[in-house]
Amino acid sequence: MAIGDASWTPSIERDKKRRRKSVKTEEKKKEEKEKKIRKIQEEKIIAEGETYGAGIAPV
């Protein structure tokens, strides 16, 4: 959109930037949350040890 365009307003551009930033922030938060969950699950597996799987004999 050009500045001379009658339908262009600075507020539209600000809104677009705000939405893009919001989406990016939400995606980053989601990735961080998923990373924390994976880390917790990995720590839990390490602490418990493998309890089921191919080649694991019952104790």
C-alpha positions in Angstrom: 0.0 0.0 0.0 1.3 3.4 -0.9 0.9 6.5 1.3 -1.1 8.1 -1.4 -3.6 5.2 -1.4 -6.9 6.4 0.1 -7.5 3.1 2.0 -4.1 3.1 3.7 -3.8 4.4 7.2 -0.9 4.2 9.7 -3.2 2.4 12.2 -3.7 -0.5 9.7 0.1 -1.0 9.5 0.4 -0.7 13.3 -2.3 -3.4 13.7 -0.6 -5.7 11.3 2.8 -5.3 13.1 1.0 -5.8 16.5 -0.6 -9.0 15.2 2.6 -10.4 13.7 4.4 -9.7 17.0 1.6 -11.3 19.0 1.6 -14.4 16.9 5.4 -14.7 17.1 5.3 -14.2 20.9 2.6 -16.9 21.3 4.6 -19.3 19.1 7.7 -18.7 21.2 5.8 -19.3 24.4 4.3 -22.5 23.0 7.8 -23.8 22.0 9.2 -23.0 25.4 6.3 -24.8 27.1 6.8 -27.9 24.9 10.5 -27.9 25.5 9.9 -27.8 29.3 7.5 -30.7 29.0 9.9 -32.8 26.9 12.7 -32.1 29.4 10.5 -33.2 32.3 9.5 -36.4 30.5 13.1 -37.2 29.7 14.2 -36.6 33.3 11.3 -38.9 34.4 12.4 -41.7 32.1 16.0 -41.3 33.2 15.0 -41.4 36.9 12.7 -44.5 36.4 14.8 -46.2 33.9 13.3 -48.0 31.0 10.5 -50.3 32.3 9.2 -51.7 29.0 10.8 -52.3 25.7 12.2 -54.8 23.3 14.9 -56.9 24.9 14.2 -55.8 28.5 13.9 -58.8 30.7 11.4 -58.7 33.6 13.2 -58.3 37.0 
